Amino acid sequence: MTKFLKHPDSVKPNPMFKSAAPMKLYLLERIETVENSPEFAAESEKIASRKRGAKKAVETKRGKTREMVEKMLASV
């Protein structure tokens, strides 16, 4: 979200932990405007595409690992 909303509308101390970073607060109207923009939709699709690619890579690695284990067990 910081790509689209460069500066927060308000900064407040963290109420849970005094030593934690302050909270950055944004007006709901600004967030909704960004979320309804075509640029945000395009960025969201890029992120979703990367997630799909990462998931596919993990599935491929798991499959190859299973094959390797099965070959090792078959040779025992």
Beta strands, then each sheet from edge to edge (+ up, - down):
strand 1: 10-12
strand 2: 23-25
sheet 1: 1+ 2-
end
